[in-house]
Amino acid sequence: MIGKHICMRCKNYIDGELRDYSARCKAFPDGIPEMKLAYISYETCIDCNNGIGFEPENIEYTEKSD
């Protein structure tokens, strides 16, 4: 299924803000590491960084819907 990257479906994602061509979020305010974006899965984003992890931007999100 094609759609938003899991990071872009998180409440902590900073939408529309790119710095040096990298996506940002509250867990990675200086830019989400490229390797994190490439290999992230639901299991690896429970605690992304500094105790901040994935929080769905809407309650309809389920990992099984992919």
N, CA, C and O atoms as a CHARMM CRD file, in Angstrom:
* protein
*
  264
    1    1 MET  N      0.82500  -1.17300   0.00000 PROA 1      0.00000
    2    1 MET  CA     0.00000   0.00000   0.00000 PROA 1      0.00000
    3    1 MET  C      0.87500   1.24500   0.00000 PROA 1      0.00000
    4    1 MET  O      1.82900   1.33400   0.77300 PROA 1      0.00000
    5    2 ILE  N      0.56300   2.18400  -0.84300 PROA 2      0.00000
    6    2 ILE  CA     1.30700   3.43400  -0.90900 PROA 2      0.00000
    7    2 ILE  C      0.58800   4.46500  -0.05800 PROA 2      0.00000
    8    2 ILE  O     -0.63600   4.58200  -0.11200 PROA 2      0.00000
    9    3 GLY  N      1.33400   5.19200   0.70500 PROA 3      0.00000
   10    3 GLY  CA     0.73600   6.21400   1.56100 PROA 3      0.00000
   11    3 GLY  C      1.82500   6.96000   2.30600 PROA 3      0.00000
   12    3 GLY  O      2.98500   6.97400   1.89400 PROA 3      0.00000
   13    4 LYS  N      1.43900   7.57100   3.39800 PROA 4      0.00000
   14    4 LYS  CA     2.39500   8.32100   4.21300 PROA 4      0.00000
   15    4 LYS  C      3.35400   7.37600   4.92300 PROA 4      0.00000
   16    4 LYS  O      2.97000   6.28600   5.34800 PROA 4      0.00000
   17    5 HSD  N      4.59000   7.80300   5.04400 PROA 5      0.00000
   18    5 HSD  CA     5.58000   7.08700   5.84100 PROA 5      0.00000
   19    5 HSD  C      5.06600   7.07500   7.28100 PROA 5      0.00000
   20    5 HSD  O      4.36500   7.99900   7.69400 PROA 5      0.00000
   21    6 ILE  N      5.40700   6.04500   8.04100 PROA 6      0.00000
   22    6 ILE  CA     4.90300   5.92900   9.41100 PROA 6      0.00000
   23    6 ILE  C      5.25100   7.16400  10.25200 PROA 6      0.00000
   24    6 ILE  O      4.46000   7.56200  11.10700 PROA 6      0.00000
   25    7 CYS  N      6.40700   7.76700  10.02800 PROA 7      0.00000
   26    7 CYS  CA     6.77600   8.97300  10.77100 PROA 7      0.00000
   27    7 CYS  C      5.80200  10.12400  10.49200 PROA 7      0.00000
   28    7 CYS  O      5.49900  10.92500  11.37600 PROA 7      0.00000
   29    8 MET  N      5.32300  10.18700   9.26300 PROA 8      0.00000
   30    8 MET  CA     4.41200  11.26300   8.88200 PROA 8      0.00000
   31    8 MET  C      2.99800  11.04800   9.42600 PROA 8      0.00000
   32    8 MET  O      2.15400  11.94000   9.33100 PROA 8      0.00000
   33    9 ARG  N      2.73800   9.86500   9.99800 PROA 9      0.00000
   34    9 ARG  CA     1.44000   9.56000  10.60600 PROA 9      0.00000
   35    9 ARG  C      1.48100   9.71900  12.11600 PROA 9      0.00000
   36    9 ARG  O      0.55100   9.30200  12.80700 PROA 9      0.00000
   37   10 CYS  N      2.53900  10.31400  12.63500 PROA 10     0.00000
   38   10 CYS  CA     2.74900  10.45200  14.07200 PROA 10     0.00000
   39   10 CYS  C      2.45200  11.88300  14.52600 PROA 10     0.00000
   40   10 CYS  O      2.73600  12.83900  13.80500 PROA 10     0.00000
   41   11 LYS  N      1.88400  12.02200  15.71500 PROA 11     0.00000
   42   11 LYS  CA     1.60900  13.34900  16.28200 PROA 11     0.00000
   43   11 LYS  C      2.88300  14.15100  16.49100 PROA 11     0.00000
   44   11 LYS  O      2.84200  15.38100  16.48300 PROA 11     0.00000
   45   12 ASN  N      4.01200  13.48100  16.67800 PROA 12     0.00000
   46   12 ASN  CA     5.27000  14.16000  16.96300 PROA 12     0.00000
   47   12 ASN  C      6.00700  14.66200  15.72200 PROA 12     0.00000
   48   12 ASN  O      7.00600  15.37100  15.83900 PROA 12     0.00000
   49   13 TYR  N      5.52400  14.30100  14.54800 PROA 13     0.00000
   50   13 TYR  CA     6.14800  14.74100  13.29300 PROA 13     0.00000
   51   13 TYR  C      5.91400  16.23900  13.11200 PROA 13     0.00000
   52   13 TYR  O      4.81300  16.73300  13.35800 PROA 13     0.00000
   53   14 ILE  N      6.92900  16.94800  12.69100 PROA 14     0.00000
   54   14 ILE  CA     6.81600  18.38400  12.44800 PROA 14     0.00000
   55   14 ILE  C      6.53000  18.55700  10.96900 PROA 14     0.00000
   56   14 ILE  O      7.44100  18.55300  10.14100 PROA 14     0.00000
   57   15 ASP  N      5.25600  18.70900  10.64600 PROA 15     0.00000
   58   15 ASP  CA     4.79100  18.75900   9.26200 PROA 15     0.00000
   59   15 ASP  C      5.25200  20.01500   8.54700 PROA 15     0.00000
   60   15 ASP  O      5.18700  21.11700   9.09100 PROA 15     0.00000
   61   16 GLY  N      5.71900  19.83400   7.32200 PROA 16     0.00000
   62   16 GLY  CA     6.07700  20.95400   6.47000 PROA 16     0.00000
   63   16 GLY  C      7.39900  21.61700   6.78700 PROA 16     0.00000
   64   16 GLY  O      7.75500  22.61200   6.15500 PROA 16     0.00000
   65   17 GLU  N      8.12700  21.09500   7.74400 PROA 17     0.00000
   66   17 GLU  CA     9.40200  21.70400   8.09200 PROA 17     0.00000
   67   17 GLU  C     10.54600  20.78200   7.70900 PROA 17     0.00000
   68   17 GLU  O     10.70900  19.70000   8.27300 PROA 17     0.00000
   69   18 LEU  N     11.31000  21.21600   6.77200 PROA 18     0.00000
   70   18 LEU  CA    12.49600  20.46200   6.36600 PROA 18     0.00000
   71   18 LEU  C     13.72500  21.30800   6.62800 PROA 18     0.00000
   72   18 LEU  O     13.73900  22.50100   6.32300 PROA 18     0.00000
   73   19 ARG  N     14.72500  20.71900   7.17500 PROA 19     0.00000
   74   19 ARG  CA    15.99100  21.39400   7.41000 PROA 19     0.00000
   75   19 ARG  C     17.06300  20.53700   6.75700 PROA 19     0.00000
   76   19 ARG  O     17.21500  19.36100   7.08700 PROA 19     0.00000
   77   20 ASP  N     17.79000  21.11800   5.84900 PROA 20     0.00000
   78   20 ASP  CA    18.82100  20.37400   5.12100 PROA 20     0.00000
   79   20 ASP  C     18.24500  19.11100   4.48500 PROA 20     0.00000
   80   20 ASP  O     18.87900  18.05600   4.49700 PROA 20     0.00000
   81   21 TYR  N     17.03900  19.22900   3.93100 PROA 21     0.00000
   82   21 TYR  CA    16.37600  18.13500   3.23200 PROA 21     0.00000
   83   21 TYR  C     16.09000  16.93100   4.11800 PROA 21     0.00000
   84   21 TYR  O     16.02800  15.80600   3.62100 PROA 21     0.00000
   85   22 SER  N     15.91600  17.14000   5.41200 PROA 22     0.00000
   86   22 SER  CA    15.56900  16.01400   6.26900 PROA 22     0.00000
   87   22 SER  C     14.30000  16.31700   7.05300 PROA 22     0.00000
   88   22 SER  O     14.07300  17.45000   7.47700 PROA 22     0.00000
   89   23 ALA  N     13.47800  15.29000   7.23800 PROA 23     0.00000
   90   23 ALA  CA    12.24200  15.41900   8.00100 PROA 23     0.00000
   91   23 ALA  C     12.60200  15.58900   9.47200 PROA 23     0.00000
   92   23 ALA  O     13.64400  15.12100   9.93000 PROA 23     0.00000
   93   24 ARG  N     11.71600  16.27200  10.20800 PROA 24     0.00000
   94   24 ARG  CA    11.96800  16.50500  11.62800 PROA 24     0.00000
   95   24 ARG  C     10.76500  16.06700  12.45300 PROA 24     0.00000
   96   24 ARG  O      9.63700  16.00300  11.96500 PROA 24     0.00000
   97   25 CYS  N     11.04300  15.76800  13.72400 PROA 25     0.00000
   98   25 CYS  CA     9.98100  15.44800  14.66000 PROA 25     0.00000
   99   25 CYS  C     10.45700  15.84200  16.05800 PROA 25     0.00000
  100   25 CYS  O     11.59800  16.26800  16.23500 PROA 25     0.00000
  101   26 LYS  N      9.57400  15.69800  17.04700 PROA 26     0.00000
  102   26 LYS  CA     9.95300  16.05500  18.41600 PROA 26     0.00000
  103   26 LYS  C     11.06600  15.16000  18.94800 PROA 26     0.00000
  104   26 LYS  O     11.87600  15.59800  19.76500 PROA 26     0.00000
  105   27 ALA  N     11.11100  13.91100  18.49200 PROA 27     0.00000
  106   27 ALA  CA    12.17100  12.99000  18.92900 PROA 27     0.00000
  107   27 ALA  C     13.51400  13.33600  18.29000 PROA 27     0.00000
  108   27 ALA  O     14.56500  13.15200  18.90500 PROA 27     0.00000
  109   28 PHE  N     13.47800  13.83600  17.05900 PROA 28     0.00000
  110   28 PHE  CA    14.68800  14.20800  16.31500 PROA 28     0.00000
  111   28 PHE  C     14.52700  15.62400  15.77000 PROA 28     0.00000
  112   28 PHE  O     14.30600  15.79700  14.57200 PROA 28     0.00000
  113   29 PRO  N     14.63200  16.64500  16.63000 PROA 29     0.00000
  114   29 PRO  CA    14.40700  18.02300  16.18600 PROA 29     0.00000
  115   29 PRO  C     15.42100  18.53000  15.16300 PROA 29     0.00000
  116   29 PRO  O     15.14100  19.49200  14.44800 PROA 29     0.00000
  117   30 ASP  N     16.58300  17.90400  15.08100 PROA 30     0.00000
  118   30 ASP  CA    17.59300  18.31300  14.10600 PROA 30     0.00000
  119   30 ASP  C     17.52200  17.49700  12.82500 PROA 30     0.00000
  120   30 ASP  O     18.36300  17.66000  11.94100 PROA 30     0.00000
  121   31 GLY  N     16.53600  16.62600  12.71300 PROA 31     0.00000
  122   31 GLY  CA    16.36100  15.80000  11.51700 PROA 31     0.00000
  123   31 GLY  C     16.34700  14.32500  11.84900 PROA 31     0.00000
  124   31 GLY  O     17.20200  13.84200  12.59100 PROA 31     0.00000
  125   32 ILE  N     15.38500  13.61300  11.30700 PROA 32     0.00000
  126   32 ILE  CA    15.29300  12.17600  11.52800 PROA 32     0.00000
  127   32 ILE  C     16.42100  11.50700  10.74400 PROA 32     0.00000
  128   32 ILE  O     16.54900  11.73500   9.54100 PROA 32     0.00000
  129   33 PRO  N     17.24000  10.68500  11.40500 PROA 33     0.00000
  130   33 PRO  CA    18.35200  10.02400  10.69900 PROA 33     0.00000
  131   33 PRO  C     17.85900   9.21200   9.51100 PROA 33     0.00000
  132   33 PRO  O     16.83000   8.54100   9.59000 PROA 33     0.00000
  133   34 GLU  N     18.59100   9.27700   8.42400 PROA 34     0.00000
  134   34 GLU  CA    18.21500   8.58100   7.18900 PROA 34     0.00000
  135   34 GLU  C     18.02900   7.08200   7.41300 PROA 34     0.00000
  136   34 GLU  O     17.10100   6.48600   6.86600 PROA 34     0.00000
  137   35 MET  N     18.89200   6.47500   8.20200 PROA 35     0.00000
  138   35 MET  CA    18.77900   5.04100   8.46700 PROA 35     0.00000
  139   35 MET  C     17.51400   4.72400   9.26300 PROA 35     0.00000
  140   35 MET  O     16.92100   3.66000   9.08300 PROA 35     0.00000
  141   36 LYS  N     17.10300   5.62700  10.12900 PROA 36     0.00000
  142   36 LYS  CA    15.87100   5.43700  10.89600 PROA 36     0.00000
  143   36 LYS  C     14.67400   5.45700   9.94100 PROA 36     0.00000
  144   36 LYS  O     13.77800   4.62100  10.05100 PROA 36     0.00000
  145   37 LEU  N     14.66100   6.40000   9.01700 PROA 37     0.00000
  146   37 LEU  CA    13.57100   6.48600   8.04600 PROA 37     0.00000
  147   37 LEU  C     13.52200   5.26600   7.13800 PROA 37     0.00000
  148   37 LEU  O     12.44100   4.78300   6.80200 PROA 37     0.00000
  149   38 ALA  N     14.67100   4.77500   6.74700 PROA 38     0.00000
  150   38 ALA  CA    14.73100   3.66500   5.80400 PROA 38     0.00000
  151   38 ALA  C     14.28800   2.34200   6.41800 PROA 38     0.00000
  152   38 ALA  O     13.68900   1.51700   5.72800 PROA 38     0.00000
  153   39 TYR  N     14.56800   2.12500   7.69600 PROA 39     0.00000
  154   39 TYR  CA    14.32800   0.81200   8.29700 PROA 39     0.00000
  155   39 TYR  C     13.33400   0.81400   9.44800 PROA 39     0.00000
  156   39 TYR  O     13.25900  -0.16500  10.19100 PROA 39     0.00000
  157   40 ILE  N     12.57100   1.88400   9.61400 PROA 40     0.00000
  158   40 ILE  CA    11.65000   1.95400  10.74200 PROA 40     0.00000
  159   40 ILE  C     10.45000   1.03000  10.54100 PROA 40     0.00000
  160   40 ILE  O      9.94700   0.87500   9.42800 PROA 40     0.00000
  161   41 SER  N     10.01700   0.44100  11.60500 PROA 41     0.00000
  162   41 SER  CA     8.78300  -0.34600  11.61100 PROA 41     0.00000
  163   41 SER  C      8.07700   0.00400  12.91400 PROA 41     0.00000
  164   41 SER  O      8.64500   0.68700  13.76500 PROA 41     0.00000
  165   42 TYR  N      6.86400  -0.45400  13.07000 PROA 42     0.00000
  166   42 TYR  CA     6.11400  -0.12200  14.27500 PROA 42     0.00000
  167   42 TYR  C      6.87300  -0.53300  15.53900 PROA 42     0.00000
  168   42 TYR  O      6.88200   0.20100  16.52700 PROA 42     0.00000
  169   43 GLU  N      7.50700  -1.70500  15.50500 PROA 43     0.00000
  170   43 GLU  CA     8.21700  -2.19900  16.67600 PROA 43     0.00000
  171   43 GLU  C      9.40400  -1.30100  17.04700 PROA 43     0.00000
  172   43 GLU  O      9.71100  -1.14000  18.22800 PROA 43     0.00000
  173   44 THR  N     10.06500  -0.72400  16.05600 PROA 44     0.00000
  174   44 THR  CA    11.24700   0.09000  16.33400 PROA 44     0.00000
  175   44 THR  C     10.92500   1.55200  16.61300 PROA 44     0.00000
  176   44 THR  O     11.83300   2.33200  16.90100 PROA 44     0.00000
  177   45 CYS  N      9.66700   1.93800  16.53500 PROA 45     0.00000
  178   45 CYS  CA     9.35600   3.34600  16.79600 PROA 45     0.00000
  179   45 CYS  C      8.55900   3.54400  18.07700 PROA 45     0.00000
  180   45 CYS  O      8.00200   4.62000  18.29400 PROA 45     0.00000
  181   46 ILE  N      8.49600   2.52100  18.93500 PROA 46     0.00000
  182   46 ILE  CA     7.85300   2.67900  20.23700 PROA 46     0.00000
  183   46 ILE  C      8.62200   3.72900  21.04200 PROA 46     0.00000
  184   46 ILE  O      8.00800   4.58000  21.68400 PROA 46     0.00000
  185   47 ASP  N      9.93900   3.68000  21.01600 PROA 47     0.00000
  186   47 ASP  CA    10.78700   4.68100  21.65900 PROA 47     0.00000
  187   47 ASP  C     11.81400   5.12700  20.62100 PROA 47     0.00000
  188   47 ASP  O     12.89100   4.54100  20.51300 PROA 47     0.00000
  189   48 CYS  N     11.48000   6.15200  19.86900 PROA 48     0.00000
  190   48 CYS  CA    12.36000   6.60900  18.78900 PROA 48     0.00000
  191   48 CYS  C     13.63700   7.24900  19.32900 PROA 48     0.00000
  192   48 CYS  O     14.74000   6.90700  18.90300 PROA 48     0.00000
  193   49 ASN  N     13.47700   8.18300  20.27400 PROA 49     0.00000
  194   49 ASN  CA    14.62100   8.92000  20.79400 PROA 49     0.00000
  195   49 ASN  C     14.16600   9.72900  22.00500 PROA 49     0.00000
  196   49 ASN  O     13.06300  10.27400  22.00600 PROA 49     0.00000
  197   50 ASN  N     14.99500   9.80900  23.01800 PROA 50     0.00000
  198   50 ASN  CA    14.71800  10.61800  24.20400 PROA 50     0.00000
  199   50 ASN  C     13.36200  10.32600  24.83500 PROA 50     0.00000
  200   50 ASN  O     12.70800  11.23600  25.34500 PROA 50     0.00000
  201   51 GLY  N     12.93300   9.06600  24.80600 PROA 51     0.00000
  202   51 GLY  CA    11.65900   8.69000  25.40900 PROA 51     0.00000
  203   51 GLY  C     10.43500   9.07100  24.59200 PROA 51     0.00000
  204   51 GLY  O      9.30700   8.85300  25.03400 PROA 51     0.00000
  205   52 ILE  N     10.63800   9.63100  23.41800 PROA 52     0.00000
  206   52 ILE  CA     9.53300  10.00600  22.54300 PROA 52     0.00000
  207   52 ILE  C      9.38100   8.92100  21.49100 PROA 52     0.00000
  208   52 ILE  O     10.35600   8.50700  20.86400 PROA 52     0.00000
  209   53 GLY  N      8.15700   8.46700  21.30400 PROA 53     0.00000
  210   53 GLY  CA     7.90400   7.40600  20.34600 PROA 53     0.00000
  211   53 GLY  C      6.68800   7.70300  19.49800 PROA 53     0.00000
  212   53 GLY  O      6.12400   8.79500  19.55300 PROA 53     0.00000
  213   54 PHE  N      6.29700   6.72800  18.72300 PROA 54     0.00000
  214   54 PHE  CA     5.17800   6.87900  17.80900 PROA 54     0.00000
  215   54 PHE  C      3.86400   7.06700  18.55600 PROA 54     0.00000
  216   54 PHE  O      3.52400   6.28600  19.44500 PROA 54     0.00000
  217   55 GLU  N      3.13200   8.11000  18.18400 PROA 55     0.00000
  218   55 GLU  CA     1.77500   8.34900  18.66700 PROA 55     0.00000
  219   55 GLU  C      0.94100   8.63200  17.42500 PROA 55     0.00000
  220   55 GLU  O      1.20500   9.60700  16.72200 PROA 55     0.00000
  221   56 PRO  N     -0.06200   7.80200  17.13800 PROA 56     0.00000
  222   56 PRO  CA    -0.85700   8.01500  15.92300 PROA 56     0.00000
  223   56 PRO  C     -1.52200   9.38200  15.90700 PROA 56     0.00000
  224   56 PRO  O     -2.02800   9.85400  16.92500 PROA 56     0.00000
  225   57 GLU  N     -1.51400  10.02000  14.71800 PROA 57     0.00000
  226   57 GLU  CA    -2.13600  11.33700  14.60800 PROA 57     0.00000
  227   57 GLU  C     -3.64600  11.24800  14.63500 PROA 57     0.00000
  228   57 GLU  O     -4.32000  12.24100  14.90800 PROA 57     0.00000
  229   58 ASN  N     -4.19700  10.05400  14.35200 PROA 58     0.00000
  230   58 ASN  CA    -5.63400   9.84300  14.49400 PROA 58     0.00000
  231   58 ASN  C     -5.87900   8.45400  15.05500 PROA 58     0.00000
  232   58 ASN  O     -5.05300   7.55500  14.89700 PROA 58     0.00000
  233   59 ILE  N     -7.00600   8.28600  15.70200 PROA 59     0.00000
  234   59 ILE  CA    -7.28400   7.02000  16.36600 PROA 59     0.00000
  235   59 ILE  C     -7.66900   5.90100  15.41700 PROA 59     0.00000
  236   59 ILE  O     -7.80600   4.75400  15.84200 PROA 59     0.00000
  237   60 GLU  N     -7.84400   6.20900  14.15100 PROA 60     0.00000
  238   60 GLU  CA    -8.19100   5.18200  13.17100 PROA 60     0.00000
  239   60 GLU  C     -6.98100   4.39400  12.70600 PROA 60     0.00000
  240   60 GLU  O     -7.14100   3.37200  12.03900 PROA 60     0.00000
  241   61 TYR  N     -5.75600   4.84200  13.04200 PROA 61     0.00000
  242   61 TYR  CA    -4.54100   4.17300  12.57600 PROA 61     0.00000
  243   61 TYR  C     -4.38500   2.82500  13.25600 PROA 61     0.00000
  244   61 TYR  O     -4.50300   2.71800  14.47600 PROA 61     0.00000
  245   62 THR  N     -4.12300   1.80900  12.47100 PROA 62     0.00000
  246   62 THR  CA    -3.73600   0.49600  12.99800 PROA 62     0.00000
  247   62 THR  C     -2.63500  -0.04900  12.10800 PROA 62     0.00000
  248   62 THR  O     -2.68500   0.11400  10.88900 PROA 62     0.00000
  249   63 GLU  N     -1.67900  -0.66900  12.68300 PROA 63     0.00000
  250   63 GLU  CA    -0.55100  -1.23400  11.93800 PROA 63     0.00000
  251   63 GLU  C     -1.03700  -2.34600  10.99900 PROA 63     0.00000
  252   63 GLU  O     -0.45700  -2.54200   9.93100 PROA 63     0.00000
  253   64 LYS  N     -2.05800  -3.05100  11.37000 PROA 64     0.00000
  254   64 LYS  CA    -2.55500  -4.16500  10.57600 PROA 64     0.00000
  255   64 LYS  C     -3.24800  -3.71400   9.30000 PROA 64     0.00000
  256   64 LYS  O     -3.48600  -4.54100   8.42000 PROA 64     0.00000
  257   65 SER  N     -3.58300  -2.42500   9.16400 PROA 65     0.00000
  258   65 SER  CA    -4.28800  -1.94700   7.97100 PROA 65     0.00000
  259   65 SER  C     -3.38300  -1.86300   6.74800 PROA 65     0.00000
  260   65 SER  O     -3.87600  -1.67800   5.63500 PROA 65     0.00000
  261   66 ASP  N     -2.06200  -1.99500   6.93100 PROA 66     0.00000
  262   66 ASP  CA    -1.13400  -1.95100   5.80200 PROA 66     0.00000
  263   66 ASP  C     -1.34100  -3.18300   5.02000 PROA 66     0.00000
  264   66 ASP  O     -0.67400  -3.39100   4.00700 PROA 66     0.00000
